[in-house]
Amino acid sequence: MFANFLQLISRRPPPGYEQEFIRSVNISHRTPRSRRMQWLLLTGWILIAAKSWLIIWAVEHYHVPVNPFWVIAPTVIFAAVCTLVYFLWP
């Protein structure tokens, strides 16, 4: 701990710094997608669709003075972000 603190104060790079630096990373193949995770995402989207329908029905049936899309929109946006991250992330 004190050795690293002294190097920070003296502004000298540690010995062997140039040899330990990573210059590049090569990825030869993408990892295959998990079928279980894809089914989980599909199940989640089906549940989101059911929830959206239930919220629209409840707001109309009970005459709640709220636009149902204030409840539905955040759910769909966050689910879309999670789905995009899963499919577009390497």
KOLGU-551048 format. One record per residue: residue in three letters; residue number from 1; x, z, y of N, C-alpha, C in turn. Coordinates in Angstrom, 3 decimals, decimal comma, always signed. Atoms other than C-alpha are relative to their C-alpha. Example, Ala and Ser with C-alpha at 12.3 -4.5 7.8 and 13.67 -1.06 7.14 Angstrom:
BEGIN
Ala / 1 / +0,890 / +0,000 / -1,190 / +12,300 / +7,800 / -4,500 / +0,900 / +0,000 / +1,200
Ser / 2 / -0,820 / -0,060 / -1,190 / +13,670 / +7,140 / -1,060 / -0,770 / +0,730 / +1,090
***
This chain:
BEGIN
Met / 1 / +0,815 / +0,000 / -1,174 / +0,000 / +0,000 / +0,000 / +0,870 / +0,000 / +1,253
Phe / 2 / -0,859 / -0,056 / -1,174 / +2,754 / +0,900 / +2,455 / +0,844 / -1,262 / +0,136
Ala / 3 / -0,782 / +1,231 / -0,065 / +4,743 / -2,205 / +1,518 / -0,813 / -1,109 / +0,672
Asn / 4 / +0,847 / +1,015 / -0,634 / +1,816 / -4,458 / +2,466 / -0,223 / +0,315 / +1,474
Phe / 5 / +0,174 / -0,384 / -1,398 / +1,310 / -2,472 / +5,674 / +1,241 / -0,342 / +0,814
Leu / 6 / -1,237 / +0,324 / -0,707 / +4,964 / -2,909 / +6,619 / +0,147 / -1,510 / +0,176
Gln / 7 / -0,053 / +1,452 / -0,142 / +4,752 / -6,651 / +5,944 / -0,979 / -0,471 / +1,079
Leu / 8 / +0,961 / +0,358 / -1,031 / +1,669 / -6,815 / +8,167 / +0,563 / +0,288 / +1,391
Ile / 9 / -0,573 / -0,365 / -1,302 / +3,487 / -5,029 / +10,993 / +1,154 / -0,921 / +0,365
Ser / 10 / -1,189 / +0,810 / -0,294 / +6,698 / -7,052 / +10,690 / -0,317 / -1,492 / +0,106
Arg / 11 / +0,442 / +1,393 / -0,051 / +4,741 / -10,363 / +10,446 / +0,851 / -0,932 / -0,858
Arg / 12 / -0,772 / +0,834 / +0,918 / +6,979 / -11,594 / +7,655 / -0,862 / -0,304 / -1,218
Pro / 13 / +0,750 / +0,293 / +1,220 / +5,421 / -13,425 / +4,737 / +0,662 / +0,693 / -1,187
Pro / 14 / -0,569 / -0,651 / +1,178 / +5,863 / -11,687 / +1,401 / +0,899 / -0,957 / -0,777
Pro / 15 / -0,864 / +0,888 / +0,781 / +8,599 / -13,010 / -0,882 / -0,812 / -0,731 / -1,071
Gly / 16 / +0,711 / +0,805 / +0,992 / +7,390 / -15,804 / -3,121 / -1,351 / -0,492 / +0,490
Tyr / 17 / +1,300 / +0,404 / -0,541 / +4,476 / -16,633 / -0,801 / -0,267 / -1,485 / -0,228
Glu / 18 / +0,193 / +1,437 / +0,155 / +4,994 / -20,387 / -0,953 / -0,217 / -0,393 / -1,460
Gln / 19 / +0,157 / +0,348 / +1,406 / +5,231 / -20,402 / -4,748 / -1,371 / +0,432 / -0,534
Glu / 20 / +1,256 / -0,525 / +0,512 / +2,003 / -18,424 / -5,220 / -1,225 / -0,617 / +0,667
Phe / 21 / +1,118 / +0,583 / -0,725 / -0,146 / -20,459 / -2,844 / -0,637 / -1,105 / -0,835
Ile / 22 / +0,721 / +1,029 / +0,752 / -2,831 / -22,620 / -4,525 / -0,148 / -1,224 / +0,888
Arg / 23 / +0,036 / +1,215 / -0,805 / -2,500 / -26,156 / -3,289 / -1,253 / -0,834 / -0,272
Ser / 24 / +1,207 / +0,770 / +0,282 / -5,453 / -27,798 / -5,066 / -0,646 / +0,518 / -1,275
Val / 25 / +0,764 / -0,346 / +1,188 / -8,133 / -27,268 / -7,672 / -0,695 / -1,265 / -0,463
Asn / 26 / +0,646 / +1,183 / +0,576 / -9,332 / -30,039 / -9,972 / -1,038 / +0,438 / -1,015
Ile / 27 / +1,072 / -0,284 / +0,947 / -12,662 / -29,846 / -11,773 / -0,220 / -1,261 / -0,812
Ser / 28 / +0,099 / +1,194 / +0,822 / -12,796 / -32,195 / -14,718 / -1,439 / -0,312 / -0,405
His / 29 / +1,383 / +0,255 / +0,385 / -16,465 / -31,747 / -15,628 / -0,890 / +1,103 / +0,551
Arg / 30 / +0,976 / -0,989 / -0,447 / -19,604 / -29,994 / -14,492 / -0,487 / +0,796 / -1,196
Thr / 31 / +0,545 / -0,806 / +1,081 / -20,955 / -27,153 / -16,523 / -1,426 / -0,458 / -0,283
Pro / 32 / +1,356 / +0,444 / +0,323 / -24,123 / -28,107 / -18,392 / -1,033 / +1,028 / +0,482
Arg / 33 / +1,067 / -0,875 / -0,477 / -27,376 / -26,696 / -17,048 / -0,655 / +0,725 / -1,169
Ser / 34 / +0,640 / -0,813 / +1,021 / -29,063 / -23,942 / -18,994 / -1,475 / -0,382 / -0,128
Arg / 35 / +1,407 / +0,337 / +0,238 / -32,367 / -24,972 / -20,566 / -0,891 / +1,205 / +0,279
Arg / 36 / +0,779 / -1,216 / -0,242 / -33,544 / -21,379 / -20,365 / -0,237 / +0,190 / +1,499
Met / 37 / +0,150 / -0,145 / -1,446 / -32,921 / -21,298 / -16,619 / -0,948 / -1,050 / +0,566
Gln / 38 / +0,912 / +1,037 / -0,461 / -34,737 / -24,589 / -16,138 / -1,446 / +0,361 / -0,337
Trp / 39 / +1,345 / -0,449 / +0,353 / -37,757 / -23,210 / -18,011 / -0,433 / +1,152 / +0,895
Leu / 40 / +0,313 / -1,109 / -0,894 / -37,564 / -20,070 / -15,873 / -0,381 / -0,513 / +1,389
Leu / 41 / +0,353 / +0,591 / -1,290 / -37,575 / -22,180 / -12,702 / -1,372 / -0,668 / -0,057
Leu / 42 / +1,302 / +0,639 / +0,152 / -40,525 / -24,215 / -13,975 / -1,115 / +1,035 / -0,061
Thr / 43 / +0,987 / -1,077 / +0,079 / -42,407 / -21,030 / -14,853 / -0,217 / +0,628 / +1,371
Gly / 44 / +0,115 / -0,557 / -1,341 / -41,650 / -19,657 / -11,409 / -0,819 / -0,890 / +0,917
Trp / 45 / +0,776 / +0,923 / -0,841 / -43,015 / -22,779 / -9,719 / -1,472 / -0,020 / -0,404
Ile / 46 / +1,404 / -0,067 / +0,437 / -46,171 / -22,610 / -11,843 / -0,655 / +1,272 / +0,523
Leu / 47 / +0,532 / -1,252 / -0,539 / -46,628 / -18,970 / -10,832 / -0,196 / -0,079 / +1,518
Ile / 48 / +0,150 / +0,176 / -1,448 / -46,070 / -19,889 / -7,174 / -1,236 / -0,843 / +0,307
Ala / 49 / +1,197 / +0,824 / -0,205 / -48,748 / -22,601 / -7,452 / -1,268 / +0,821 / -0,256
Ala / 50 / +1,161 / -0,849 / +0,287 / -51,163 / -20,112 / -9,043 / -0,214 / +1,030 / +1,110
Lys / 51 / +0,096 / -0,970 / -1,092 / -50,403 / -17,526 / -6,360 / -0,550 / -0,664 / +1,258
Ser / 52 / +0,462 / +0,712 / -1,186 / -50,949 / -20,108 / -3,623 / -1,495 / -0,286 / -0,089
Trp / 53 / +1,429 / +0,256 / +0,181 / -54,309 / -21,103 / -5,049 / -0,801 / +1,289 / +0,150
Leu / 54 / +0,695 / -1,282 / -0,070 / -55,318 / -17,438 / -5,407 / -0,077 / +0,508 / +1,441
Ile / 55 / +0,009 / -0,446 / -1,393 / -54,348 / -16,651 / -1,809 / -0,981 / -0,829 / +0,823
Ile / 56 / +0,946 / +0,848 / -0,740 / -56,279 / -19,633 / -0,441 / -1,438 / +0,383 / -0,356
Trp / 57 / +1,337 / -0,396 / +0,427 / -59,319 / -18,636 / -2,506 / -0,391 / +1,351 / +0,598
Ala / 58 / +0,314 / -1,341 / -0,494 / -59,115 / -14,971 / -1,449 / -0,249 / +0,002 / +1,506
Val / 59 / +0,183 / +0,047 / -1,461 / -58,759 / -15,778 / +2,262 / -1,350 / -0,632 / +0,342
Glu / 60 / +1,292 / +0,629 / -0,274 / -61,777 / -18,092 / +2,165 / -1,165 / +0,865 / -0,497
His / 61 / +1,088 / -0,781 / +0,589 / -63,874 / -15,825 / -0,067 / -0,280 / +1,274 / +0,781
Tyr / 62 / +0,171 / -1,272 / -0,709 / -63,283 / -12,591 / +1,842 / +0,060 / -0,153 / +1,517
His / 63 / +0,026 / +0,297 / -1,440 / -63,177 / -14,257 / +5,296 / +1,060 / +0,790 / +0,756
Val / 64 / -1,124 / -0,658 / -0,665 / -59,778 / -12,868 / +6,230 / +0,463 / -0,893 / +1,150
Pro / 65 / -0,371 / +0,840 / -1,149 / -58,798 / -14,038 / +9,732 / +1,498 / -0,304 / +0,068
Val / 66 / -1,429 / +0,329 / +0,082 / -55,305 / -15,117 / +8,624 / +0,114 / -1,373 / -0,635
Asn / 67 / -0,261 / +1,285 / +0,617 / -54,032 / -18,561 / +7,900 / +0,782 / +0,256 / -1,297
Pro / 68 / -0,676 / -0,299 / +1,267 / -53,052 / -18,482 / +4,192 / +1,411 / -0,579 / -0,093
Phe / 69 / -1,331 / +0,602 / +0,072 / -50,006 / -20,645 / +4,838 / +1,078 / +0,917 / +0,574
Trp / 70 / -0,974 / -1,004 / -0,447 / -48,349 / -17,693 / +6,623 / +0,510 / +0,814 / -1,187
Val / 71 / -0,416 / -0,713 / +1,211 / -48,198 / -16,096 / +3,178 / +0,679 / -0,958 / -0,979
Ile / 72 / -0,489 / +0,960 / +0,984 / -47,558 / -19,220 / +1,122 / +1,331 / -0,623 / +0,417
Ala / 73 / -1,181 / +0,735 / -0,473 / -44,894 / -20,902 / +3,275 / +1,327 / +0,710 / -0,303
Pro / 74 / -1,284 / -0,636 / +0,328 / -42,132 / -18,257 / +2,935 / +0,322 / -0,031 / -1,494
Thr / 75 / -0,223 / +0,039 / +1,445 / -42,612 / -18,144 / -0,826 / +0,503 / -1,365 / -0,436
Val / 76 / -0,392 / +1,358 / +0,387 / -42,352 / -21,920 / -1,173 / +1,385 / -0,340 / +0,557
Ile / 77 / -1,307 / +0,294 / -0,595 / -39,374 / -22,131 / +1,198 / +1,121 / +0,683 / -0,777
Phe / 78 / -1,048 / -0,707 / +0,740 / -37,370 / -19,458 / -0,601 / +0,156 / -0,528 / -1,423
Ala / 79 / -0,086 / +0,571 / +1,340 / -38,230 / -20,913 / -4,003 / +0,689 / -1,361 / +0,034
Ala / 80 / -0,651 / +1,309 / -0,120 / -37,168 / -24,371 / -2,819 / +1,498 / +0,160 / +0,234
Val / 81 / -1,426 / -0,242 / -0,225 / -33,864 / -23,006 / -1,545 / +0,681 / +0,417 / -1,301
Cys / 82 / -0,589 / -0,433 / +1,277 / -33,212 / -21,253 / -4,865 / +0,115 / -1,165 / -0,981
Thr / 83 / -0,029 / +1,148 / +0,901 / -34,084 / -24,411 / -6,803 / +1,075 / -0,989 / +0,420
Leu / 84 / -1,029 / +0,922 / -0,484 / -31,868 / -26,594 / -4,609 / +1,404 / +0,547 / -0,260
Val / 85 / -1,318 / -0,596 / +0,272 / -28,959 / -24,172 / -4,927 / +0,333 / -0,143 / -1,476
Tyr / 86 / -0,266 / +0,121 / +1,433 / -29,315 / -24,210 / -8,697 / +0,367 / -1,425 / -0,390
Phe / 87 / -0,251 / +1,370 / +0,438 / -29,433 / -27,992 / -9,011 / +1,129 / -0,701 / +0,753
Leu / 88 / -1,031 / +0,686 / -0,769 / -26,976 / -28,986 / -6,259 / +1,350 / +0,702 / -0,010
Trp / 89 / -1,277 / -0,734 / +0,025 / -24,328 / -26,281 / -6,661 / +0,803 / -0,467 / -1,192
Pro / 90 / -0,800 / +0,484 / +1,149 / -21,432 / -27,504 / -8,818 / +0,222 / +1,018 / -1,077
***
